[in-house]
């Protein structure tokens, strides 16, 4: 009888450990995805801000958060730091 109780407690502990592990993995994935979304959103806001400031002040280049942006047309901006061109939505 004691062996059955000990085996049950061991199985219950393993299940609890597995559930805890799944919870930790889920939370870490959620946090990493939210950070990625936040970074992408911040860069989009920076590009929108940069193009607006360049249009209003008539300048061709601006630095926002360590990125050098250059205006290329009415709604396009070039990030000289990443060497990529972006179309800014209005």
PyMOL Python script that loads the backbone (N, CA, C, O; Angstrom):
from pymol import cmd

cmd.read_pdbstr("""\
ATOM      1  N   UNK A   1       0.816  -1.198   0.000  1.00  0.00           N
ATOM      2  CA  UNK A   1       0.000   0.000   0.000  1.00  0.00           C
ATOM      3  C   UNK A   1       0.863   1.267   0.000  1.00  0.00           C
ATOM      4  O   UNK A   1       0.536   2.252  -0.662  1.00  0.00           O
ATOM      5  N   UNK A   2       1.967   1.227   0.751  1.00  0.00           N
ATOM      6  CA  UNK A   2       2.843   2.389   0.824  1.00  0.00           C
ATOM      7  C   UNK A   2       3.487   2.681  -0.533  1.00  0.00           C
ATOM      8  O   UNK A   2       3.719   3.842  -0.871  1.00  0.00           O
ATOM      9  N   UNK A   3       3.776   1.638  -1.307  1.00  0.00           N
ATOM     10  CA  UNK A   3       4.385   1.835  -2.618  1.00  0.00           C
ATOM     11  C   UNK A   3       3.420   2.521  -3.578  1.00  0.00           C
ATOM     12  O   UNK A   3       3.845   3.323  -4.409  1.00  0.00           O
ATOM     13  N   UNK A   4       2.139   2.220  -3.479  1.00  0.00           N
ATOM     14  CA  UNK A   4       1.141   2.853  -4.344  1.00  0.00           C
ATOM     15  C   UNK A   4       1.006   4.332  -4.013  1.00  0.00           C
ATOM     16  O   UNK A   4       0.891   5.159  -4.918  1.00  0.00           O
ATOM     17  N   UNK A   5       1.019   4.674  -2.732  1.00  0.00           N
ATOM     18  CA  UNK A   5       0.901   6.081  -2.327  1.00  0.00           C
ATOM     19  C   UNK A   5       2.145   6.851  -2.751  1.00  0.00           C
ATOM     20  O   UNK A   5       2.048   7.973  -3.247  1.00  0.00           O
ATOM     21  N   UNK A   6       3.313   6.249  -2.554  1.00  0.00           N
ATOM     22  CA  UNK A   6       4.564   6.901  -2.968  1.00  0.00           C
ATOM     23  C   UNK A   6       4.618   7.115  -4.466  1.00  0.00           C
ATOM     24  O   UNK A   6       5.054   8.170  -4.926  1.00  0.00           O
ATOM     25  N   UNK A   7       4.178   6.123  -5.238  1.00  0.00           N
ATOM     26  CA  UNK A   7       4.156   6.254  -6.697  1.00  0.00           C
ATOM     27  C   UNK A   7       3.179   7.322  -7.150  1.00  0.00           C
ATOM     28  O   UNK A   7       3.462   8.073  -8.084  1.00  0.00           O
ATOM     29  N   UNK A   8       2.031   7.393  -6.493  1.00  0.00           N
ATOM     30  CA  UNK A   8       1.043   8.420  -6.832  1.00  0.00           C
ATOM     31  C   UNK A   8       1.592   9.815  -6.546  1.00  0.00           C
ATOM     32  O   UNK A   8       1.419  10.730  -7.352  1.00  0.00           O
ATOM     33  N   UNK A   9       2.255   9.979  -5.398  1.00  0.00           N
ATOM     34  CA  UNK A   9       2.829  11.285  -5.057  1.00  0.00           C
ATOM     35  C   UNK A   9       3.925  11.680  -6.042  1.00  0.00           C
ATOM     36  O   UNK A   9       4.052  12.852  -6.396  1.00  0.00           O
ATOM     37  N   UNK A  10       4.715  10.703  -6.485  1.00  0.00           N
ATOM     38  CA  UNK A  10       5.763  10.978  -7.463  1.00  0.00           C
ATOM     39  C   UNK A  10       5.148  11.398  -8.801  1.00  0.00           C
ATOM     40  O   UNK A  10       5.618  12.352  -9.421  1.00  0.00           O
ATOM     41  N   UNK A  11       4.116  10.707  -9.247  1.00  0.00           N
ATOM     42  CA  UNK A  11       3.445  11.049 -10.506  1.00  0.00           C
ATOM     43  C   UNK A  11       2.794  12.425 -10.409  1.00  0.00           C
ATOM     44  O   UNK A  11       2.854  13.212 -11.353  1.00  0.00           O
ATOM     45  N   UNK A  12       2.173  12.711  -9.270  1.00  0.00           N
ATOM     46  CA  UNK A  12       1.535  14.011  -9.072  1.00  0.00           C
ATOM     47  C   UNK A  12       2.572  15.129  -9.096  1.00  0.00           C
ATOM     48  O   UNK A  12       2.322  16.197  -9.656  1.00  0.00           O
ATOM     49  N   UNK A  13       3.724  14.890  -8.496  1.00  0.00           N
ATOM     50  CA  UNK A  13       4.798  15.888  -8.495  1.00  0.00           C
ATOM     51  C   UNK A  13       5.327  16.126  -9.905  1.00  0.00           C
ATOM     52  O   UNK A  13       5.615  17.264 -10.276  1.00  0.00           O
ATOM     53  N   UNK A  14       5.454  15.063 -10.689  1.00  0.00           N
ATOM     54  CA  UNK A  14       5.925  15.208 -12.070  1.00  0.00           C
ATOM     55  C   UNK A  14       4.934  16.002 -12.915  1.00  0.00           C
ATOM     56  O   UNK A  14       5.337  16.840 -13.721  1.00  0.00           O
ATOM     57  N   UNK A  15       3.658  15.745 -12.735  1.00  0.00           N
ATOM     58  CA  UNK A  15       2.630  16.488 -13.471  1.00  0.00           C
ATOM     59  C   UNK A  15       2.655  17.964 -13.075  1.00  0.00           C
ATOM     60  O   UNK A  15       2.545  18.837 -13.935  1.00  0.00           O
ATOM     61  N   UNK A  16       2.797  18.244 -11.790  1.00  0.00           N
ATOM     62  CA  UNK A  16       2.859  19.633 -11.323  1.00  0.00           C
ATOM     63  C   UNK A  16       4.093  20.335 -11.882  1.00  0.00           C
ATOM     64  O   UNK A  16       4.013  21.500 -12.272  1.00  0.00           O
ATOM     65  N   UNK A  17       5.228  19.647 -11.926  1.00  0.00           N
ATOM     66  CA  UNK A  17       6.451  20.218 -12.483  1.00  0.00           C
ATOM     67  C   UNK A  17       6.287  20.500 -13.974  1.00  0.00           C
ATOM     68  O   UNK A  17       6.752  21.530 -14.463  1.00  0.00           O
ATOM     69  N   UNK A  18       5.635  19.601 -14.696  1.00  0.00           N
ATOM     70  CA  UNK A  18       5.399  19.786 -16.122  1.00  0.00           C
ATOM     71  C   UNK A  18       4.481  20.978 -16.374  1.00  0.00           C
ATOM     72  O   UNK A  18       4.734  21.770 -17.282  1.00  0.00           O
ATOM     73  N   UNK A  19       3.432  21.113 -15.594  1.00  0.00           N
ATOM     74  CA  UNK A  19       2.509  22.246 -15.740  1.00  0.00           C
ATOM     75  C   UNK A  19       3.230  23.558 -15.444  1.00  0.00           C
ATOM     76  O   UNK A  19       3.014  24.553 -16.137  1.00  0.00           O
ATOM     77  N   UNK A  20       4.079  23.567 -14.428  1.00  0.00           N
ATOM     78  CA  UNK A  20       4.857  24.764 -14.104  1.00  0.00           C
ATOM     79  C   UNK A  20       5.794  25.119 -15.250  1.00  0.00           C
ATOM     80  O   UNK A  20       5.919  26.287 -15.616  1.00  0.00           O
ATOM     81  N   UNK A  21       6.447  24.120 -15.812  1.00  0.00           N
ATOM     82  CA  UNK A  21       7.345  24.339 -16.944  1.00  0.00           C
ATOM     83  C   UNK A  21       6.592  24.935 -18.132  1.00  0.00           C
ATOM     84  O   UNK A  21       7.078  25.877 -18.757  1.00  0.00           O
ATOM     85  N   UNK A  22       5.419  24.400 -18.448  1.00  0.00           N
ATOM     86  CA  UNK A  22       4.611  24.942 -19.548  1.00  0.00           C
ATOM     87  C   UNK A  22       4.209  26.391 -19.286  1.00  0.00           C
ATOM     88  O   UNK A  22       4.200  27.210 -20.206  1.00  0.00           O
ATOM     89  N   UNK A  23       3.880  26.706 -18.048  1.00  0.00           N
ATOM     90  CA  UNK A  23       3.524  28.079 -17.698  1.00  0.00           C
ATOM     91  C   UNK A  23       4.682  29.034 -17.896  1.00  0.00           C
ATOM     92  O   UNK A  23       4.499  30.129 -18.427  1.00  0.00           O
ATOM     93  N   UNK A  24       5.871  28.634 -17.476  1.00  0.00           N
ATOM     94  CA  UNK A  24       7.051  29.492 -17.619  1.00  0.00           C
ATOM     95  C   UNK A  24       7.393  29.701 -19.090  1.00  0.00           C
ATOM     96  O   UNK A  24       7.718  30.817 -19.497  1.00  0.00           O
ATOM     97  N   UNK A  25       7.325  28.647 -19.885  1.00  0.00           N
ATOM     98  CA  UNK A  25       7.609  28.762 -21.319  1.00  0.00           C
ATOM     99  C   UNK A  25       6.584  29.670 -21.990  1.00  0.00           C
ATOM    100  O   UNK A  25       6.949  30.498 -22.825  1.00  0.00           O
ATOM    101  N   UNK A  26       5.323  29.529 -21.642  1.00  0.00           N
ATOM    102  CA  UNK A  26       4.269  30.372 -22.232  1.00  0.00           C
ATOM    103  C   UNK A  26       4.478  31.836 -21.894  1.00  0.00           C
ATOM    104  O   UNK A  26       4.362  32.698 -22.765  1.00  0.00           O
ATOM    105  N   UNK A  27       4.781  32.124 -20.650  1.00  0.00           N
ATOM    106  CA  UNK A  27       4.995  33.514 -20.238  1.00  0.00           C
ATOM    107  C   UNK A  27       6.211  34.104 -20.936  1.00  0.00           C
ATOM    108  O   UNK A  27       6.170  35.256 -21.368  1.00  0.00           O
ATOM    109  N   UNK A  28       7.292  33.338 -21.055  1.00  0.00           N
ATOM    110  CA  UNK A  28       8.481  33.867 -21.723  1.00  0.00           C
ATOM    111  C   UNK A  28       8.214  34.149 -23.197  1.00  0.00           C
ATOM    112  O   UNK A  28       8.715  35.139 -23.730  1.00  0.00           O
ATOM    113  N   UNK A  29       7.436  33.301 -23.867  1.00  0.00           N
ATOM    114  CA  UNK A  29       7.089  33.558 -25.263  1.00  0.00           C
ATOM    115  C   UNK A  29       6.217  34.801 -25.412  1.00  0.00           C
ATOM    116  O   UNK A  29       6.416  35.595 -26.332  1.00  0.00           O
ATOM    117  N   UNK A  30       5.269  34.969 -24.525  1.00  0.00           N
ATOM    118  CA  UNK A  30       4.393  36.142 -24.570  1.00  0.00           C
ATOM    119  C   UNK A  30       5.196  37.417 -24.362  1.00  0.00           C
ATOM    120  O   UNK A  30       4.988  38.401 -25.073  1.00  0.00           O
ATOM    121  N   UNK A  31       6.109  37.415 -23.399  1.00  0.00           N
ATOM    122  CA  UNK A  31       6.918  38.604 -23.117  1.00  0.00           C
ATOM    123  C   UNK A  31       7.833  38.927 -24.292  1.00  0.00           C
ATOM    124  O   UNK A  31       7.965  40.094 -24.660  1.00  0.00           O
ATOM    125  N   UNK A  32       8.463  37.925 -24.886  1.00  0.00           N
ATOM    126  CA  UNK A  32       9.361  38.193 -26.013  1.00  0.00           C
ATOM    127  C   UNK A  32       8.592  38.726 -27.221  1.00  0.00           C
ATOM    128  O   UNK A  32       9.083  39.618 -27.913  1.00  0.00           O
ATOM    129  N   UNK A  33       7.405  38.199 -27.485  1.00  0.00           N
ATOM    130  CA  UNK A  33       6.599  38.695 -28.601  1.00  0.00           C
ATOM    131  C   UNK A  33       6.114  40.119 -28.352  1.00  0.00           C
ATOM    132  O   UNK A  33       6.073  40.929 -29.278  1.00  0.00           O
ATOM    133  N   UNK A  34       5.751  40.429 -27.121  1.00  0.00           N
ATOM    134  CA  UNK A  34       5.291  41.789 -26.830  1.00  0.00           C
ATOM    135  C   UNK A  34       6.436  42.783 -26.960  1.00  0.00           C
ATOM    136  O   UNK A  34       6.222  43.913 -27.400  1.00  0.00           O
ATOM    137  N   UNK A  35       7.639  42.385 -26.586  1.00  0.00           N
ATOM    138  CA  UNK A  35       8.799  43.271 -26.759  1.00  0.00           C
ATOM    139  C   UNK A  35       9.087  43.496 -28.231  1.00  0.00           C
ATOM    140  O   UNK A  35       9.416  44.611 -28.636  1.00  0.00           O
ATOM    141  N   UNK A  36       8.968  42.454 -29.032  1.00  0.00           N
ATOM    142  CA  UNK A  36       9.185  42.580 -30.467  1.00  0.00           C
ATOM    143  C   UNK A  36       8.149  43.517 -31.088  1.00  0.00           C
ATOM    144  O   UNK A  36       8.496  44.378 -31.896  1.00  0.00           O
ATOM    145  N   UNK A  37       6.884  43.352 -30.714  1.00  0.00           N
ATOM    146  CA  UNK A  37       5.820  44.226 -31.209  1.00  0.00           C
ATOM    147  C   UNK A  37       6.067  45.669 -30.783  1.00  0.00           C
ATOM    148  O   UNK A  37       5.881  46.591 -31.578  1.00  0.00           O
ATOM    149  N   UNK A  38       6.483  45.870 -29.538  1.00  0.00           N
ATOM    150  CA  UNK A  38       6.739  47.215 -29.030  1.00  0.00           C
ATOM    151  C   UNK A  38       7.884  47.880 -29.792  1.00  0.00           C
ATOM    152  O   UNK A  38       7.805  49.065 -30.113  1.00  0.00           O
ATOM    153  N   UNK A  39       8.942  47.133 -30.083  1.00  0.00           N
ATOM    154  CA  UNK A  39      10.087  47.684 -30.810  1.00  0.00           C
ATOM    155  C   UNK A  39       9.685  48.079 -32.228  1.00  0.00           C
ATOM    156  O   UNK A  39      10.055  49.155 -32.698  1.00  0.00           O
ATOM    157  N   UNK A  40       8.926  47.214 -32.918  1.00  0.00           N
ATOM    158  CA  UNK A  40       8.472  47.526 -34.275  1.00  0.00           C
ATOM    159  C   UNK A  40       7.560  48.746 -34.287  1.00  0.00           C
ATOM    160  O   UNK A  40       7.669  49.597 -35.170  1.00  0.00           O
ATOM    161  N   UNK A  41       6.666  48.832 -33.316  1.00  0.00           N
ATOM    162  CA  UNK A  41       5.749  49.958 -33.226  1.00  0.00           C
ATOM    163  C   UNK A  41       6.516  51.253 -32.952  1.00  0.00           C
ATOM    164  O   UNK A  41       6.199  52.293 -33.529  1.00  0.00           O
ATOM    165  N   UNK A  42       7.508  51.197 -32.085  1.00  0.00           N
ATOM    166  CA  UNK A  42       8.300  52.386 -31.771  1.00  0.00           C
ATOM    167  C   UNK A  42       9.062  52.873 -32.996  1.00  0.00           C
ATOM    168  O   UNK A  42       9.161  54.080 -33.219  1.00  0.00           O
ATOM    169  N   UNK A  43       9.601  51.962 -33.790  1.00  0.00           N
ATOM    170  CA  UNK A  43      10.315  52.360 -34.999  1.00  0.00           C
ATOM    171  C   UNK A  43       9.376  52.989 -36.020  1.00  0.00           C
ATOM    172  O   UNK A  43       9.754  53.940 -36.704  1.00  0.00           O
ATOM    173  N   UNK A  44       8.165  52.471 -36.130  1.00  0.00           N
ATOM    174  CA  UNK A  44       7.188  53.058 -37.049  1.00  0.00           C
ATOM    175  C   UNK A  44       6.805  54.470 -36.607  1.00  0.00           C
ATOM    176  O   UNK A  44       6.674  55.370 -37.436  1.00  0.00           O
ATOM    177  N   UNK A  45       6.628  54.658 -35.314  1.00  0.00           N
ATOM    178  CA  UNK A  45       6.304  55.986 -34.781  1.00  0.00           C
ATOM    179  C   UNK A  45       7.473  56.940 -35.014  1.00  0.00           C
ATOM    180  O   UNK A  45       7.260  58.102 -35.360  1.00  0.00           O
ATOM    181  N   UNK A  46       8.694  56.467 -34.830  1.00  0.00           N
ATOM    182  CA  UNK A  46       9.871  57.303 -35.067  1.00  0.00           C
ATOM    183  C   UNK A  46       9.950  57.757 -36.519  1.00  0.00           C
ATOM    184  O   UNK A  46      10.276  58.911 -36.794  1.00  0.00           O
ATOM    185  N   UNK A  47       9.652  56.850 -37.450  1.00  0.00           N
ATOM    186  CA  UNK A  47       9.691  57.222 -38.870  1.00  0.00           C
ATOM    187  C   UNK A  47       8.605  58.242 -39.199  1.00  0.00           C
ATOM    188  O   UNK A  47       8.843  59.187 -39.950  1.00  0.00           O
ATOM    189  N   UNK A  48       7.418  58.051 -38.640  1.00  0.00           N
ATOM    190  CA  UNK A  48       6.325  59.001 -38.868  1.00  0.00           C
ATOM    191  C   UNK A  48       6.677  60.366 -38.295  1.00  0.00           C
ATOM    192  O   UNK A  48       6.433  61.395 -38.925  1.00  0.00           O
ATOM    193  N   UNK A  49       7.247  60.368 -37.108  1.00  0.00           N
ATOM    194  CA  UNK A  49       7.670  61.622 -36.474  1.00  0.00           C
ATOM    195  C   UNK A  49       8.748  62.308 -37.313  1.00  0.00           C
ATOM    196  O   UNK A  49       8.702  63.520 -37.523  1.00  0.00           O
ATOM    197  N   UNK A  50       9.710  61.532 -37.788  1.00  0.00           N
ATOM    198  CA  UNK A  50      10.813  62.103 -38.561  1.00  0.00           C
ATOM    199  C   UNK A  50      10.312  62.747 -39.846  1.00  0.00           C
ATOM    200  O   UNK A  50      10.737  63.852 -40.185  1.00  0.00           O
ATOM    201  N   UNK A  51       9.419  62.078 -40.566  1.00  0.00           N
ATOM    202  CA  UNK A  51       8.939  62.643 -41.830  1.00  0.00           C
ATOM    203  C   UNK A  51       8.094  63.890 -41.587  1.00  0.00           C
ATOM    204  O   UNK A  51       8.133  64.829 -42.382  1.00  0.00           O
ATOM    205  N   UNK A  52       7.337  63.907 -40.505  1.00  0.00           N
ATOM    206  CA  UNK A  52       6.527  65.089 -40.201  1.00  0.00           C
ATOM    207  C   UNK A  52       7.411  66.288 -39.861  1.00  0.00           C
ATOM    208  O   UNK A  52       7.165  67.396 -40.336  1.00  0.00           O
ATOM    209  N   UNK A  53       8.432  66.070 -39.044  1.00  0.00           N
ATOM    210  CA  UNK A  53       9.337  67.164 -38.666  1.00  0.00           C
ATOM    211  C   UNK A  53      10.095  67.668 -39.889  1.00  0.00           C
ATOM    212  O   UNK A  53      10.287  68.874 -40.044  1.00  0.00           O
ATOM    213  N   UNK A  54      10.527  66.757 -40.756  1.00  0.00           N
ATOM    214  CA  UNK A  54      11.258  67.187 -41.952  1.00  0.00           C
ATOM    215  C   UNK A  54      10.358  67.982 -42.890  1.00  0.00           C
ATOM    216  O   UNK A  54      10.807  68.962 -43.485  1.00  0.00           O
ATOM    217  N   UNK A  55       9.088  67.577 -43.035  1.00  0.00           N
ATOM    218  CA  UNK A  55       8.163  68.327 -43.892  1.00  0.00           C
ATOM    219  C   UNK A  55       7.873  69.710 -43.322  1.00  0.00           C
ATOM    220  O   UNK A  55       7.899  70.702 -44.051  1.00  0.00           O
ATOM    221  N   UNK A  56       7.597  69.778 -42.019  1.00  0.00           N
ATOM    222  CA  UNK A  56       7.221  71.054 -41.407  1.00  0.00           C
ATOM    223  C   UNK A  56       8.373  72.045 -41.368  1.00  0.00           C
ATOM    224  O   UNK A  56       8.147  73.252 -41.457  1.00  0.00           O
ATOM    225  N   UNK A  57       9.601  71.563 -41.237  1.00  0.00           N
ATOM    226  CA  UNK A  57      10.746  72.461 -41.095  1.00  0.00           C
ATOM    227  C   UNK A  57      11.599  72.566 -42.351  1.00  0.00           C
ATOM    228  O   UNK A  57      12.570  73.322 -42.375  1.00  0.00           O
ATOM    229  N   UNK A  58      11.252  71.826 -43.383  1.00  0.00           N
ATOM    230  CA  UNK A  58      11.979  71.915 -44.644  1.00  0.00           C
ATOM    231  C   UNK A  58      13.406  71.398 -44.565  1.00  0.00           C
ATOM    232  O   UNK A  58      14.285  71.916 -45.254  1.00  0.00           O
ATOM    233  N   UNK A  59      13.651  70.404 -43.753  1.00  0.00           N
ATOM    234  CA  UNK A  59      15.000  69.839 -43.662  1.00  0.00           C
ATOM    235  C   UNK A  59      15.034  68.490 -44.375  1.00  0.00           C
ATOM    236  O   UNK A  59      14.000  67.852 -44.570  1.00  0.00           O
ATOM    237  N   UNK A  60      16.217  68.072 -44.755  1.00  0.00           N
ATOM    238  CA  UNK A  60      16.370  66.844 -45.536  1.00  0.00           C
ATOM    239  C   UNK A  60      16.794  65.646 -44.695  1.00  0.00           C
ATOM    240  O   UNK A  60      16.642  64.504 -45.126  1.00  0.00           O
ATOM    241  N   UNK A  61      17.326  65.896 -43.496  1.00  0.00           N
ATOM    242  CA  UNK A  61      17.843  64.794 -42.682  1.00  0.00           C
ATOM    243  C   UNK A  61      17.622  65.091 -41.209  1.00  0.00           C
ATOM    244  O   UNK A  61      17.717  66.240 -40.775  1.00  0.00           O
ATOM    245  N   UNK A  62      17.323  64.031 -40.432  1.00  0.00           N
ATOM    246  CA  UNK A  62      17.096  64.190 -38.997  1.00  0.00           C
ATOM    247  C   UNK A  62      17.556  62.911 -38.290  1.00  0.00           C
ATOM    248  O   UNK A  62      17.534  61.824 -38.867  1.00  0.00           O
ATOM    249  N   UNK A  63      17.971  63.064 -37.039  1.00  0.00           N
ATOM    250  CA  UNK A  63      18.366  61.917 -36.222  1.00  0.00           C
ATOM    251  C   UNK A  63      17.311  61.725 -35.138  1.00  0.00           C
ATOM    252  O   UNK A  63      17.031  62.638 -34.362  1.00  0.00           O
ATOM    253  N   UNK A  64      16.727  60.523 -35.093  1.00  0.00           N
ATOM    254  CA  UNK A  64      15.737  60.172 -34.077  1.00  0.00           C
ATOM    255  C   UNK A  64      16.149  58.832 -33.474  1.00  0.00           C
ATOM    256  O   UNK A  64      16.245  57.830 -34.183  1.00  0.00           O
ATOM    257  N   UNK A  65      16.389  58.817 -32.174  1.00  0.00           N
ATOM    258  CA  UNK A  65      16.788  57.594 -31.455  1.00  0.00           C
ATOM    259  C   UNK A  65      17.924  56.854 -32.161  1.00  0.00           C
ATOM    260  O   UNK A  65      17.813  55.658 -32.433  1.00  0.00           O
ATOM    261  N   UNK A  66      19.000  57.554 -32.452  1.00  0.00           N
ATOM    262  CA  UNK A  66      20.216  56.989 -33.055  1.00  0.00           C
ATOM    263  C   UNK A  66      20.022  56.465 -34.474  1.00  0.00           C
ATOM    264  O   UNK A  66      20.851  55.696 -34.962  1.00  0.00           O
ATOM    265  N   UNK A  67      18.949  56.862 -35.139  1.00  0.00           N
ATOM    266  CA  UNK A  67      18.739  56.510 -36.542  1.00  0.00           C
ATOM    267  C   UNK A  67      18.751  57.794 -37.356  1.00  0.00           C
ATOM    268  O   UNK A  67      18.106  58.779 -36.994  1.00  0.00           O
ATOM    269  N   UNK A  68      19.487  57.774 -38.456  1.00  0.00           N
ATOM    270  CA  UNK A  68      19.552  58.926 -39.351  1.00  0.00           C
ATOM    271  C   UNK A  68      18.529  58.707 -40.461  1.00  0.00           C
ATOM    272  O   UNK A  68      18.635  57.762 -41.242  1.00  0.00           O
ATOM    273  N   UNK A  69      17.537  59.597 -40.516  1.00  0.00           N
ATOM    274  CA  UNK A  69      16.475  59.493 -41.520  1.00  0.00           C
ATOM    275  C   UNK A  69      16.647  60.591 -42.557  1.00  0.00           C
ATOM    276  O   UNK A  69      16.955  61.735 -42.220  1.00  0.00           O
ATOM    277  N   UNK A  70      16.445  60.233 -43.827  1.00  0.00           N
ATOM    278  CA  UNK A  70      16.500  61.191 -44.926  1.00  0.00           C
ATOM    279  C   UNK A  70      15.196  61.092 -45.706  1.00  0.00           C
ATOM    280  O   UNK A  70      14.673  60.002 -45.937  1.00  0.00           O
ATOM    281  N   UNK A  71      14.688  62.240 -46.104  1.00  0.00           N
ATOM    282  CA  UNK A  71      13.412  62.277 -46.810  1.00  0.00           C
ATOM    283  C   UNK A  71      13.620  61.972 -48.287  1.00  0.00           C
ATOM    284  O   UNK A  71      14.504  62.539 -48.930  1.00  0.00           O
ATOM    285  N   UNK A  72      12.801  61.073 -48.819  1.00  0.00           N
ATOM    286  CA  UNK A  72      12.861  60.715 -50.237  1.00  0.00           C
ATOM    287  C   UNK A  72      11.442  60.784 -50.778  1.00  0.00           C
ATOM    288  O   UNK A  72      10.726  59.782 -50.764  1.00  0.00           O
ATOM    289  N   UNK A  73      11.040  61.914 -51.239  1.00  0.00           N
ATOM    290  CA  UNK A  73       9.690  62.062 -51.760  1.00  0.00           C
ATOM    291  C   UNK A  73       8.711  62.486 -50.683  1.00  0.00           C
ATOM    292  O   UNK A  73       9.095  62.898 -49.588  1.00  0.00           O
ATOM    293  N   UNK A  74       7.425  62.371 -51.026  1.00  0.00           N
ATOM    294  CA  UNK A  74       6.378  62.875 -50.143  1.00  0.00           C
ATOM    295  C   UNK A  74       6.109  61.965 -48.950  1.00  0.00           C
ATOM    296  O   UNK A  74       5.895  62.447 -47.838  1.00  0.00           O
ATOM    297  N   UNK A  75       6.120  60.661 -49.172  1.00  0.00           N
ATOM    298  CA  UNK A  75       5.792  59.757 -48.070  1.00  0.00           C
ATOM    299  C   UNK A  75       6.809  58.628 -47.909  1.00  0.00           C
ATOM    300  O   UNK A  75       6.503  57.605 -47.297  1.00  0.00           O
ATOM    301  N   UNK A  76       7.995  58.802 -48.444  1.00  0.00           N
ATOM    302  CA  UNK A  76       9.047  57.799 -48.300  1.00  0.00           C
ATOM    303  C   UNK A  76      10.205  58.380 -47.503  1.00  0.00           C
ATOM    304  O   UNK A  76      10.540  59.559 -47.615  1.00  0.00           O
ATOM    305  N   UNK A  77      10.800  57.517 -46.697  1.00  0.00           N
ATOM    306  CA  UNK A  77      11.896  57.936 -45.843  1.00  0.00           C
ATOM    307  C   UNK A  77      12.982  56.869 -45.904  1.00  0.00           C
ATOM    308  O   UNK A  77      12.691  55.675 -45.970  1.00  0.00           O
ATOM    309  N   UNK A  78      14.238  57.312 -45.882  1.00  0.00           N
ATOM    310  CA  UNK A  78      15.374  56.398 -45.937  1.00  0.00           C
ATOM    311  C   UNK A  78      16.066  56.391 -44.580  1.00  0.00           C
ATOM    312  O   UNK A  78      16.447  57.441 -44.062  1.00  0.00           O
ATOM    313  N   UNK A  79      16.222  55.206 -44.012  1.00  0.00           N
ATOM    314  CA  UNK A  79      16.943  55.041 -42.753  1.00  0.00           C
ATOM    315  C   UNK A  79      18.393  54.731 -43.109  1.00  0.00           C
ATOM    316  O   UNK A  79      18.717  53.610 -43.501  1.00  0.00           O
ATOM    317  N   UNK A  80      19.269  55.737 -42.970  1.00  0.00           N
ATOM    318  CA  UNK A  80      20.672  55.566 -43.341  1.00  0.00           C
ATOM    319  C   UNK A  80      21.396  54.624 -42.392  1.00  0.00           C
ATOM    320  O   UNK A  80      22.407  54.031 -42.768  1.00  0.00           O
ATOM    321  N   UNK A  81      20.904  54.475 -41.178  1.00  0.00           N
ATOM    322  CA  UNK A  81      21.533  53.576 -40.216  1.00  0.00           C
ATOM    323  C   UNK A  81      21.318  52.121 -40.624  1.00  0.00           C
ATOM    324  O   UNK A  81      22.260  51.329 -40.611  1.00  0.00           O
ATOM    325  N   UNK A  82      20.096  51.766 -40.983  1.00  0.00           N
ATOM    326  CA  UNK A  82      19.776  50.393 -41.405  1.00  0.00           C
ATOM    327  C   UNK A  82      19.913  50.197 -42.912  1.00  0.00           C
ATOM    328  O   UNK A  82      19.875  49.070 -43.406  1.00  0.00           O
ATOM    329  N   UNK A  83      20.070  51.301 -43.636  1.00  0.00           N
ATOM    330  CA  UNK A  83      20.168  51.293 -45.092  1.00  0.00           C
ATOM    331  C   UNK A  83      18.930  50.659 -45.723  1.00  0.00           C
ATOM    332  O   UNK A  83      19.021  49.772 -46.572  1.00  0.00           O
ATOM    333  N   UNK A  84      17.755  51.153 -45.270  1.00  0.00           N
ATOM    334  CA  UNK A  84      16.483  50.674 -45.803  1.00  0.00           C
ATOM    335  C   UNK A  84      15.563  51.858 -46.064  1.00  0.00           C
ATOM    336  O   UNK A  84      15.636  52.884 -45.386  1.00  0.00           O
ATOM    337  N   UNK A  85      14.698  51.697 -47.058  1.00  0.00           N
ATOM    338  CA  UNK A  85      13.722  52.724 -47.366  1.00  0.00           C
ATOM    339  C   UNK A  85      12.350  52.247 -46.896  1.00  0.00           C
ATOM    340  O   UNK A  85      12.004  51.075 -47.041  1.00  0.00           O
ATOM    341  N   UNK A  86      11.579  53.170 -46.334  1.00  0.00           N
ATOM    342  CA  UNK A  86      10.254  52.846 -45.800  1.00  0.00           C
ATOM    343  C   UNK A  86       9.230  53.802 -46.388  1.00  0.00           C
ATOM    344  O   UNK A  86       9.526  54.968 -46.647  1.00  0.00           O
ATOM    345  N   UNK A  87       8.027  53.292 -46.594  1.00  0.00           N
ATOM    346  CA  UNK A  87       6.905  54.141 -46.976  1.00  0.00           C
ATOM    347  C   UNK A  87       6.114  54.416 -45.707  1.00  0.00           C
ATOM    348  O   UNK A  87       5.681  53.491 -45.020  1.00  0.00           O
ATOM    349  N   UNK A  88       5.930  55.685 -45.405  1.00  0.00           N
ATOM    350  CA  UNK A  88       5.248  56.088 -44.176  1.00  0.00           C
ATOM    351  C   UNK A  88       3.777  56.284 -44.480  1.00  0.00           C
ATOM    352  O   UNK A  88       3.412  57.017 -45.400  1.00  0.00           O
ATOM    353  N   UNK A  89       2.928  55.616 -43.695  1.00  0.00           N
ATOM    354  CA  UNK A  89       1.485  55.758 -43.854  1.00  0.00           C
ATOM    355  C   UNK A  89       1.040  57.049 -43.202  1.00  0.00           C
ATOM    356  O   UNK A  89       1.586  57.477 -42.185  1.00  0.00           O
ATOM    357  N   UNK A  90       0.038  57.659 -43.808  1.00  0.00           N
ATOM    358  CA  UNK A  90      -0.463  58.918 -43.255  1.00  0.00           C
ATOM    359  C   UNK A  90      -1.594  58.674 -42.318  1.00  0.00           C
ATOM    360  O   UNK A  90      -2.144  59.621 -41.755  1.00  0.00           O
TER     361      UNK A  90
END
""", "prot")
cmd.dss("prot")
cmd.show_as("cartoon", "prot")
cmd.util.cbc("prot")
cmd.orient("prot")
